[in-house]
């Protein structure tokens, strides 16, 4: 595996396509199938994992740009006063330092949140027995409960030892059932792990503004999926009750408490547009089975294509060797700086040195048989 500009360009392109996809499904599309999204979610998780590893894999298929990308961002390969370094090397260093800082901040925020909620964890005593009994209706796993003295949104956090967070807000028994069912559904669907993965991707690709928009849209995507899974086979009245609970809770909560700094997912979010979208889906009749099947197929096919693209294809810049470089008469070609590109259905091989196109050969010389050959 090797570090190059290609994976970063692939990440930028993939995040842009995924963001448009989420926007289309959530805001412009009338069909959002409630069930059967496991494949779509798994595909998106794998894409996020690929975006978190900015490296070329051995099976990577490179698409070389000889004109457009070199003219737009070719300056990144210009030398700087430090010998042996170019502008891109400096940017790599800045990106790596920024990613480390962001990952440390994420870790610290998680530790602070865990220490904060420990103070308010309640035991299964007579006063809180009804809460633990309600949890037992939805899962047999050991779930902790913390009742916070803050008017934040109900939430669930923790991967190995999940904790259900309840705010200083009065809920009826019916509303508590909705809250518990919603948060424990996130836990049972492993959404907490997905959310952590999204946070890590945001830390690594902190330089990409689309990543933060992608996180917002994907979180909404999971919330809408969760809402519809909970309300499956529910009456119209129950839909309205659930929507009213979300709206009333959103009007009550505040977001300045430290607990919210580390909660990427909770019962009601901070975005009014996301809240309106959730209410729209909750109060809209579900689509017919035929339309759901078509939507399921199209979305699964789209995610499959995007998944293959993000893992297999990367775009690289290719610079021709200048006459000045050839004129020096000194051009060292080794396995470390040279490779061949073999185009499909072609008997010729393009030789690249230091990422720059040098020449085309009708065969590979014997002294270069150990060079890497990339298929195109």
Secondary structure, DSSP 4 states (H G I P E B T S, - for coil): -B--HHHHHHHHHHHHHHHHHHHIIIII-S---SS--HHHHHHHHHHHHHHT---B-TT-EEEEESSHHHHHHGGGG-B-SSTT-BHHHHHHHHHHHHHHHHHHHHHHHHHHHHHHHHTTEE-SSTTTHHHHHHHHTT--S--EEEE-SS----EEE-SSS-EEEE-S----HHHHHHHHHHHHHHHHTTHHHHHHHHHHHHHHTTT-HHHHHHHHHHHHHHHHHHHHHHTTT--HHHHHHHHHHHHHHHHH--S-SGGGGG-S-BSS-S-HHHHHHHHHHHHSPPPPHHHHHHHHHHHHHHHHHHHHHHHHEEEEE-EEPPHHHHHTS-----TTTEEEEE-TT-S-EEEEETTEEEEEESS--GGGTTSEEEE-
